[in-house]
Amino acid sequence: MAKYLLVYGGGSMPETEAAQAQAMAAWEAWFGSLGSAVVDQVNPTSHARTVRPDGSVTGDGHPSATGYSILSAADLDTAVGFAKGCPVLAGGGSIEVCEVLEIM
């Protein structure tokens, strides 16, 4: 099985405690449905900067990636199928699914 990086972008944060609890329950249910395919659950990102080839650093501290997860799947299409059930989509976010090539 290959590993796949799911990079979350955008989406909204629930504003009320009830909505936050509902969102957490949705994440827990989704990860539960994936079972052993989950390698590393959701990890939100925080402050960010971009380092350019010339050594310059840009960015206002807000990352374009809002979090990531790592899943195990038979192939890219299966990983994309897993991603389609992710709660981040319900909040208006997007997911980039990338195969992780283990070369080291």
C-alpha positions as CSV (number, residue, x, y, z in Angstrom):
1,M,0.0,0.0,0.0
2,A,1.2,3.5,-0.8
3,K,0.9,6.5,1.4
4,Y,-1.0,9.6,0.4
5,L,-0.7,13.1,1.7
6,L,-4.0,15.0,1.9
7,V,-3.4,18.7,2.0
8,Y,-6.4,20.7,3.2
9,G,-6.9,24.3,2.0
10,G,-9.4,26.9,3.0
11,G,-12.7,26.2,4.6
12,S,-14.4,27.8,7.5
13,M,-14.1,27.3,11.3
14,P,-17.4,26.7,13.1
15,E,-18.3,29.7,15.2
16,T,-20.4,28.2,18.0
17,E,-19.4,25.5,20.5
18,A,-22.2,23.4,19.3
19,A,-21.1,23.7,15.7
20,Q,-17.5,23.0,16.7
21,A,-18.6,19.8,18.5
22,Q,-20.6,18.8,15.4
23,A,-17.5,19.4,13.2
24,M,-15.3,17.3,15.5
25,A,-17.9,14.5,15.5
26,A,-17.9,14.6,11.7
27,W,-14.0,14.3,11.6
28,E,-14.1,11.4,14.1
29,A,-16.7,9.6,12.1
30,W,-14.8,10.1,8.9
31,F,-11.5,8.8,10.4
32,G,-13.4,6.0,12.0
33,S,-14.9,5.0,8.6
34,L,-11.4,4.9,7.1
35,G,-10.1,2.4,9.7
36,S,-6.6,1.2,9.2
37,A,-6.1,3.5,6.2
38,V,-5.4,6.3,8.6
39,V,-1.6,6.7,9.1
40,D,-1.7,10.2,10.6
41,Q,-4.9,12.0,11.4
42,V,-5.6,15.6,10.7
43,N,-2.9,18.1,11.8
44,P,-3.8,21.8,11.4
45,T,-1.1,24.2,10.3
46,S,-0.3,27.6,11.8
47,H,1.9,30.5,10.8
48,A,3.7,30.2,7.5
49,R,6.3,31.9,5.3
50,T,7.5,30.9,1.8
51,V,11.3,30.6,1.1
52,R,12.1,31.4,-2.6
53,P,15.1,30.0,-4.5
54,D,16.9,33.3,-4.2
55,G,16.6,33.1,-0.4
56,S,14.0,35.7,-0.1
57,V,11.1,35.0,2.3
58,T,7.6,36.1,1.6
59,G,4.2,35.6,3.2
60,D,1.9,37.3,5.7
61,G,1.9,34.3,8.1
62,H,-1.3,32.8,6.9
63,P,-0.7,29.4,5.2
64,S,-2.4,28.3,2.1
65,A,-2.5,24.8,3.5
66,T,-4.7,24.7,6.6
67,G,-3.8,21.1,7.6
68,Y,-2.9,17.7,6.4
69,S,-3.5,14.0,6.9
70,I,-1.7,10.9,5.7
71,L,-3.6,7.8,4.5
72,S,-2.7,4.5,3.1
73,A,-4.4,3.3,0.0
74,A,-4.1,0.9,-2.9
75,D,-3.8,3.7,-5.5
76,L,-4.5,7.4,-6.1
77,D,-8.1,6.8,-7.1
78,T,-8.8,5.1,-3.9
79,A,-7.2,7.9,-1.9
80,V,-9.2,10.4,-3.8
81,G,-12.3,8.4,-3.0
82,F,-11.4,8.6,0.7
83,A,-10.9,12.3,0.4
84,K,-14.4,12.9,-1.0
85,G,-15.9,12.0,2.4
86,C,-13.7,14.5,4.3
87,P,-15.5,17.0,6.5
88,V,-13.3,19.9,5.3
89,L,-15.3,19.9,2.0
90,A,-18.5,20.7,3.9
91,G,-16.8,23.8,5.3
92,G,-16.0,25.1,1.8
93,G,-12.4,23.8,1.8
94,S,-10.5,21.8,-0.8
95,I,-8.1,18.8,-0.6
96,E,-5.1,18.1,-2.7
97,V,-4.2,14.4,-2.7
98,C,-0.6,13.5,-3.4
99,E,1.2,10.1,-3.5
100,V,4.1,10.0,-1.1
101,L,7.2,8.5,-2.7
102,E,9.4,6.9,-0.1
103,I,12.9,7.2,-1.5
104,M,14.8,7.6,1.7
